[in-house]
Amino acid sequence: MTKKLVSIILLFLLSFVSSGYKKPHTYTIEAERNAYFHNNLGLNYLQDKVYYAAIQEFKIAISLEPNTQASAVYYNNLGDTYMIIGYPGLAEDCYVNALKLYGLNLQYYINLVKCYKQMGILSSRLKEIEIKDNPYNKILKGLMLIESGNKRDGVIMLDEFCALEPDLIITGGIKSYLKNLK
């Protein structure tokens, strides 16, 4: 009986090994790649004017990579979508978050200023902004001055920023913006 039991166990093990049993696959979530995918999907929905789906995809992209330079792009795209559908109050938060994560993209500043203008709070924000503590606020204030009709003072402020920070990435963008403005 023991010989029979041993041979049954051996047959079972042999059939198990020869059956091609494989260890189950493990799946890893690659947040960076998935966030990029969801952002691109959101852009496609935005292009097709499927705004609710675009908003959801941008939110997913942000949740997958919440505190990176890439998520600044996702926040900006979400803000653009809110602006298109007429919710500048929601867009403002998105543009502010984009600037917090990456303050060297001029388009984020421009979008925030346009948002303030659409909300009708450009002049009040202009009065509140302090440039002493944060040199990047010179960019914001310069753009706000230009958008509010005070082109001369806005250009001077942006020129001052360019003179003080000639080596920053954003400086080239500001110079190009000023050339196109004139």
Residue pairs with C-beta under 8 A, 6 or more apart in sequence:
31 64
31 65
32 64
32 65
32 68
32 70
34 64
35 60
35 61
35 62
35 64
35 65
35 70
35 71
35 74
36 61
36 70
38 57
38 58
38 60
38 61
38 64
39 57
39 58
39 61
39 70
39 73
39 74
39 77
41 57
42 53
42 54
42 55
42 56
42 57
42 58
42 61
42 74
42 77
42 78
42 81
43 54
43 77
45 51
45 53
45 54
45 57
46 54
46 77
46 80
46 81
46 84
51 81
51 84
51 85
54 77
54 81
55 78
55 81
55 82
58 74
58 75
58 77
58 78
58 81
59 78
61 71
61 74
62 71
62 74
62 75
62 78
65 71
65 74
67 101
68 101
69 101
69 102
71 101
72 97
72 98
72 99
72 101
72 102
72 105
72 108
73 98
75 94
75 95
75 97
75 98
75 101
76 94
76 95
76 98
76 105
76 107
76 108
76 111
78 91
78 94
79 90
79 91
79 92
79 93
79 94
79 95
79 98
79 111
79 115
80 91
80 111
82 88
82 90
82 91
82 94
83 91
83 111
83 114
83 115
83 118
88 115
88 118
88 119
89 119
91 111
91 115
92 112
92 115
92 116
92 119
95 108
95 111
95 112
95 115
96 112
98 105
98 108
98 111
99 108
99 109
99 112
99 136
102 108
103 136
103 170
104 168
104 169
104 170
105 170
105 173
106 139
106 170
106 173
106 174
106 177
109 139
109 140
109 143
110 143
110 177
112 140
113 122
113 140
113 143
113 144
113 147
114 147
116 122
116 125
116 144
116 147
117 147
117 148
122 144
122 147
122 148
123 148
125 144
126 141
126 144
126 145
126 148
129 137
129 140
129 141
129 144
130 137
131 137
131 138
131 141
131 157
135 161
135 164
135 165
138 157
138 158
138 160
138 161
138 164
139 158
139 161
139 170
139 174
141 154
141 157
142 154
142 155
142 156
142 157
142 158
142 161
143 154
143 158
144 154
145 151
145 153
145 154
145 157
146 154
146 155
146 158
146 181
147 154
151 181
155 178
155 181
158 174
158 177
158 178
159 178
161 171
161 174
162 171
162 174
162 175
162 178
165 171
